[in-house]
């Protein structure tokens, strides 16, 4: 894949006019350090994410990958360094503020409303897009009704895209794990993000489920024009999907580049083989 030759976004994308061209810097992590008491989870890490690319963040267990995503979407606030998104420096942004600015997220462990249907779970991802006041929503008339109809239309488009129409009314708690992960992706897409953070989207999946998820990730990136940052342990998946890869080990960056360069790095090979530091 080439980040500079992505096709134009389809109608599910937010179409936010942010002045950032494809291939230009969308998000920048600058000298970020995150500590929990006396434990340093991330130490002086810098890298960027360019608009339109798939950016992989990899590393052995405990490398600081999820902590890095948590910093990007505001769950954690670093003691040192800065995060810049669309050219603006963020200071202690909350997760809901990150979501409102165009950053969506999935999690290592599926985080869905298990008693709700697939449709309602994905619909919950539209909450930040709903602008009508409580009174008009409560009585469900006029503009509020029209707004909900439009949101439901968008959600149905996502359901069709992810090929989950057959489970649209089923409670997600009763679905197989692979389908739950697909529903969680759908909820993130419902936000129409500029930047989609995927934390191990294929963890626990069998080969067929991984192939399906890989296809959807490629389509989200290429058809919707959505920039993606993902954590993934399956190196075959990473090498197939990613435009660029940053590698963390013990909270430090040890490599950054295109997949072929990273794969050939002796420091990366040593980290994955468990060579003592």
Phi, psi and omega in degrees: 000150179233120185298344184266359182236029178291140175291163182296156182293146174275182190286350177282342179288151185295335180066024181299128179273089185259001179074011181256120180278156177304131181094345177275163182296125175261315179225141179231130173256118187239107173052047184276131174232132180232126180237147171240098186063237180269004182259126177264112181277324180223133183231110171052053183262136176225134170193169178232165175235124184265145182300131176092358183260167166255117184248116180266140173243114186233171179156164178296170176304138179081012184282342181105014185293308180294323175301324179294316177297322179296329175290317183297321183257018166089005176292321177243150176243119184291150177284334180222153177090177184222157171242128175243129179235123185052040174084355181254130178285128181264136178238110177050049178288138177278157180304319181292330177288322176297317179298317180295332181276352175116021178246119178248163191212140164246168190237160177305307176261130185307129182240078181242166173273097193295333180276352181263158181286167174304313180301313183290326176297315180290324177299327180297335176289350179269358189304322180287348179268351183273121188252345184286151185284169187300321184296312180294327177291321183297318182271352173049067177216163174053233184302322180296319179294316180298320180296315181295322178301317179295318179296319179294325176297316178299317180296320179296326176297318179294317179300316178295318180300318182274001176059048181234026180299330182289347180241016187298330182258359183277142173298132186292338178296343180261001183272152172300156185304316182299322178287326176299319178296325179290321177296320179297321175298318179299319179297320177295320179293332181298337177286347185056058187285154168278325180232123181250120180261122182242114182262101181050062184295345183245011180300133176079005182267153172277178187299316181296319179295322178296320179296319178297312181296320177301318180297318180293321179297316178299316181293320177300317181290312188277319184276320181272344183073021183277131174284137186231134168242126184227146170259131179206139180268339180282106186292331176297318177296314181300313183293331179281324189266323195279140168280319177219156184227133170247136185245127177250149175209123184052040176079004180242150176279127180244348178198155179199121180170194178288158186306319183296321179293315181295318182299330182270355183290127180294326179295323177291315178302316179297319181297319182282338178271354177080029177294131184302144177271000000 
